Amino acid sequence: ADKDFVNKSIELAAQSLTAQLTSKRHYFEKTKTGMMFDPRMLVFEFIHNLVLRKAQVQLIRQFKAAIASRASHCVQMIMGGGKTTVIGPMLVLILGNRHGLVTQIVPNALLEFSRSIMRSRFSALLTKPVYTF
């Protein structure tokens, strides 16, 4: 019974690894000279053990384009789309620097959760201060 358990555990781990290694990375773009990607997205995936979905990458690109053209941008997303755990932290990682401040506005009921996600995302390898007011 123990041997079957070990074999099944190894099989599940191998399947999980295969799925992660073969998952399409939507942030790679073909250019005239080859392939281009934002390494911050790859690092974010690795550190937080997730794979960015196509819709998430597209949304991040929309926000980057709006910032580059100095336009405002607002999007409504459904629950489970990764607003708090993926999109917000990725925008902070990409856009938050000494020249720009990323501000996130959330209802009071979500403040503690949002704050804890941001602090957990930026407290280890990638560090950024998180302030609430």
TISEFI-744161 format. One line per field, with one value per residue (C-alpha): x, z, y; residue number from 1. Coordinates in steps of 0.25 Angstrom, whole numbers, padded with zeros to 4 digits, always signed. Each point is the difference from the previous one (the first is absolute). Layout:
<pts>
xx: X | ...
zz: Z | ...
yy: Y | ...
k: NUM | ...
</pts>
This chain:
<pts>
xx: +0000 | +0011 | +0007 | -0013 | -0001 | +0014 | -0002 | -0012 | +0006 | +0012 | -0010 | -0008 | +0012 | +0005 | -0013 | +0000 | +0014 | -0003 | -0012 | +0008 | +0011 | -0009 | -0010 | +0000 | +0006 | -0008 | +0010 | +0009 | -0001 | +0005 | +0008 | +0008 | +0013 | -0006 | -0007 | -0002 | -0006 | +0000 | +0009 | -0008 | -0012 | +0008 | +0006 | -0013 | -0005 | +0012 | -0001 | -0015 | -0001 | -0011 | -0002 | -0005 | -0012 | -0002 | -0011 | +0009 | +0012 | -0009 | -0006 | +0014 | +0004 | -0012 | +0004 | +0014 | -0004 | -0010 | +0011 | +0010 | -0010 | -0004 | -0014 | -0009 | -0005 | -0011 | -0004 | -0011 | +0004 | -0008 | +0003 | +0012 | +0007 | +0012 | -0003 | +0006 | +0010 | +0006 | -0004 | +0002 | +0013 | +0005 | -0003 | +0007 | +0012 | +0000 | -0005 | +0004 | +0014 | +0006 | -0008 | -0013 | -0009 | -0011 | -0012 | -0010 | -0014 | -0008 | -0013 | +0002 | -0004 | +0011 | +0011 | +0007 | +0000 | +0005 | +0011 | +0004 | +0002 | +0008 | +0009 | +0002 | +0003 | +0010 | +0007 | +0010 | +0008 | -0007 | -0002 | -0008 | -0007 | -0015 | -0007 | -0015 | -0007
zz: +0000 | +0003 | -0013 | -0007 | +0007 | -0003 | -0015 | -0001 | +0007 | -0010 | -0012 | +0005 | +0002 | -0014 | -0006 | +0008 | -0005 | -0014 | +0000 | +0005 | -0009 | -0013 | +0004 | -0011 | +0005 | -0006 | +0003 | -0011 | -0013 | -0014 | -0005 | -0013 | +0007 | +0008 | +0013 | +0011 | +0014 | +0013 | +0010 | +0011 | -0004 | +0000 | +0014 | +0005 | -0005 | +0006 | +0014 | +0002 | -0006 | -0011 | -0015 | -0005 | -0008 | -0014 | +0005 | +0011 | -0009 | -0010 | +0012 | +0005 | -0014 | -0001 | +0013 | -0004 | -0014 | +0007 | +0010 | -0012 | -0007 | +0013 | -0001 | +0011 | -0001 | +0008 | -0001 | +0007 | +0002 | +0005 | +0013 | -0001 | -0011 | +0008 | +0003 | +0014 | -0001 | -0014 | -0007 | +0011 | +0005 | -0015 | -0002 | +0012 | -0004 | -0014 | +0002 | +0014 | +0001 | +0004 | -0011 | +0002 | +0011 | -0001 | +0008 | +0002 | +0005 | +0007 | +0008 | +0015 | +0000 | -0009 | +0006 | +0010 | -0011 | -0011 | +0010 | +0004 | -0014 | -0004 | +0012 | -0002 | -0015 | +0003 | +0013 | -0005 | -0012 | -0007 | +0011 | -0001 | +0011 | +0002 | +0006 | +0004 | +0003
yy: +0000 | +0010 | -0004 | +0004 | +0013 | +0004 | -0004 | +0008 | +0012 | -0001 | -0001 | +0012 | +0009 | -0004 | +0004 | +0013 | +0003 | -0004 | +0009 | +0012 | -0002 | -0001 | +0011 | +0011 | +0013 | +0011 | +0011 | -0004 | +0008 | -0002 | +0011 | +0003 | -0005 | -0012 | -0001 | +0011 | -0001 | +0007 | -0008 | +0006 | -0008 | -0013 | +0003 | +0003 | -0013 | -0007 | +0006 | -0001 | -0014 | +0004 | +0001 | +0014 | -0002 | +0006 | +0010 | +0004 | +0003 | +0008 | +0008 | +0003 | +0004 | +0009 | +0007 | +0002 | +0006 | +0010 | +0004 | +0002 | +0009 | +0007 | -0005 | -0005 | -0014 | -0007 | -0015 | -0008 | -0015 | -0011 | -0008 | -0009 | +0008 | +0003 | +0014 | +0000 | -0011 | +0002 | +0012 | +0010 | -0005 | -0002 | +0015 | +0004 | -0008 | +0006 | +0014 | +0003 | +0007 | +0013 | +0008 | -0006 | -0005 | -0011 | +0003 | -0011 | +0004 | -0011 | -0001 | +0000 | -0015 | -0004 | +0009 | -0010 | -0011 | +0009 | +0006 | -0014 | -0005 | +0013 | -0002 | -0015 | +0003 | +0010 | -0004 | -0011 | +0000 | +0012 | +0011 | +0012 | +0008 | -0001 | +0012 | +0001 | +0013
k: 1 | 2 | 3 | 4 | 5 | 6 | 7 | 8 | 9 | 10 | 11 | 12 | 13 | 14 | 15 | 16 | 17 | 18 | 19 | 20 | 21 | 22 | 23 | 24 | 25 | 26 | 27 | 28 | 29 | 30 | 31 | 32 | 33 | 34 | 35 | 36 | 37 | 38 | 39 | 40 | 41 | 42 | 43 | 44 | 45 | 46 | 47 | 48 | 49 | 50 | 51 | 52 | 53 | 54 | 55 | 56 | 57 | 58 | 59 | 60 | 61 | 62 | 63 | 64 | 65 | 66 | 67 | 68 | 69 | 70 | 71 | 72 | 73 | 74 | 75 | 76 | 77 | 78 | 79 | 80 | 81 | 82 | 83 | 84 | 85 | 86 | 87 | 88 | 89 | 90 | 91 | 92 | 93 | 94 | 95 | 96 | 97 | 98 | 99 | 100 | 101 | 102 | 103 | 104 | 105 | 106 | 107 | 108 | 109 | 110 | 111 | 112 | 113 | 114 | 115 | 116 | 117 | 118 | 119 | 120 | 121 | 122 | 123 | 124 | 125 | 126 | 127 | 128 | 129 | 130 | 131 | 132 | 133
</pts>
